[in-house]
């Protein structure tokens, strides 16, 4: 700890930095989730039309749900339990879809990173 900064101020600054880092990680995890839905949509068997429909349509639907119910500026404010359930459902679905197309390591990274990040954000009240 620097000598010229009081202890409580130093702790507050460190917690603010950890919170901001976790919010940035959260943003990239959301992009990872949307990308996972798209990757799955383009990887399933089928023709070009089906790939375009699912590979573009599914992430757009998920982004719409995220924007309405789960984003920081959501139009519909949900109780925390329902919000956590929806977030968990979307992230774990994305991880499961990655797993079904043979991407076990990226699936595990997404699932574990989400759980750690969401736990940190709950503890930091972010």
Protein Blocks (a to p, Z undefined) as FASTA:
>chain_A
ZZklcfklmmmmmmmmmmmmmmmmmmmmmmmmmmmmmmmmmmpgcdfklmmmmmmmmmmm
mmmmmmmmmmmklfbdcdfklmmmmmmmmmmmmmmmmmmnopamlmmmmmmmmmmmmmmm
mmnoZZ
